[in-house]
Amino acid sequence: MAEKGDPDTSKADLAEEKPVECGIGSVKPRWMRRFADVRCMVAMICIFNFLASSIHFGYLNGVLTTIEKQFGISSYQSGLIKSCKEIGELCVVLFVAYLGGKGHRPVVFGVTIFLTGVGFIMMAIPHYLLDPYDLGNNQGNGTLGAGLCPAPINGSVADPICLAGSGTGSSSDTSIYLMYFGMVLSGFGPSAFTTIGISYMDDYAPKKTSPLYFGIISACGSASAAVGFVISSVFLSFYVEFDRVDKASVSINPIDSRWIGAWWLGFLCVGVPLVIVSFPFFCFPKSLPVPEEEEEEEHDKNVKQEPQSGDEPGIIKGIFVQGRSLLTNPVFMTMLGYSIFRAALLQGFTLYIPKLVEVNFGLTASRASLFTG
């Protein structure tokens, strides 16, 4: 370190010696500086990916048939609930990727995670908006499969209950729209995760360990899908109104066709923790310390970089300019095509497999989710 009066000491050197601080606004205590580390960011991303993926790729698929039964909706409507997550991603992905790349990425990521948690909580609100579930108004004679609707004959269904379903009235319609909106919000977090979350981690992780970190994050997402199915199996074994009625007053069991499991419980158990998990992201600094072995390489890259014009394009123009650059990149387009076909196969497969297992093999929704997981 240079002496106090050494003229070689520059402002840049002093800036480099300044420790990276963590906190919100002006509240940046010294003890939080230890968390300004890429490993802490990886740990928080793993927690988010595990919680969000457990709902999107496991739990939701396991409880969709139960949601269909209580609200009297078709497979098209339940599939639309699932698709609203992708709609939410498409709504914000361009702005999150562009603005997050130029702004404070951890803060943008934290906002989207907070909205994802709020979206999951909104998915559970319809349970409290509807009147208590009435066994007397639901079809079924007490045996599994008795409540299934027959196949349509000449384009018509004889039983009007099969047309209307068990959910009637404006309250049911409002609840479905609330679930649509909740799923749209739940797509904001995964959109930021795949764009600015991974890039933030990769920018400040050593090149030798960056693939390891990415593998750990991906493993958390893959494992959570199976865990989500198992959790849905457990929660569907609870009666849907267990929080509002006495357990002794429930005269049916999961084998009865009138049984409705506690489909809403998992959304609360994940939504509330996600809201809490979002706050640590607001504490991360805009940039983390660069690994020592890469500081010199980063410096050389910045020196060789040609000076750019001070006039930057606007947000909309910048999105189109960078978008055209990506769309003309053959490597990127090849990976994009792979991702599209993979998602189309897995999303459709995992969405309706629990329902096929439940209907074709006469299993309860709980057991069908367990076997799928």
Protein Blocks (a to p, Z undefined) as FASTA:
>chain_A
ZZfklmklcfklmmmmpccdedehjbccfklmmmmcfklmmmmmmmmmmmmmmmmmmmmm
mmmmmmmmmnopafklmmmmmmmmmmmmmmmmmmmmmmmmmmcfklmmmmmmmmmmmmmm
mmmmmmmmpccddfklpgcehiahklpccddeehiafblmlmnombecjklmmmmmmmmm
mmmmmmmmmmmmmmmmmmmmmmmgcfklmmmmmmmmmmmmmmmmmmmmmmmmmmmmpcfk
lmmccfklpcbdfklmkbccdfklmmmmmmmmmmmmmmmmmmpcfbdcddfklmmmmmmm
mmmpccddfbdcdfklmmmmmmmmmmmmmklmmmmmmmmmmmmmmmmmmmmmmmmmmmmn
opafklmmmmmZZ
